[in-house]
Amino acid sequence: MPGLLRGLARTAAIAGTATAVSNRVSRRQAGRGAREDQQESYQQEPEPPASDGGEGAGGGMDDVLAQLTQLGELKRQGVLTEAEFAQQKSRILGS
């Protein structure tokens, strides 16, 4: 009987470990997919026309601030890496 309990305990431990690993892989793949989708949407967005400051320079700045805020939120959530964040930030700022 002790051998049977030991076998059951070992099976339960292995099954628990396998489940944890499977869940981690699934979360990682979902995160990658979300980052790739986000990156594709950034690449598909047309570049906003450069404002020469003539028609309401404040409107363009509001758009830039909104994009930077959204970008910061994506980084905070872990959707973007530091490198992706820096790349998109420089694209938004035009530098």
Secondary structure, DSSP 4 states (H G I P E B T S, - for coil): -HHHHHHHHHHHHHHHHHHHHHHHHHHHHHHHHHHHHHHHHHHHSPPPPPP-STTTHHHHHHHHHHHHHHHHHHHHHTSS-HHHHHHHHHHHHT-
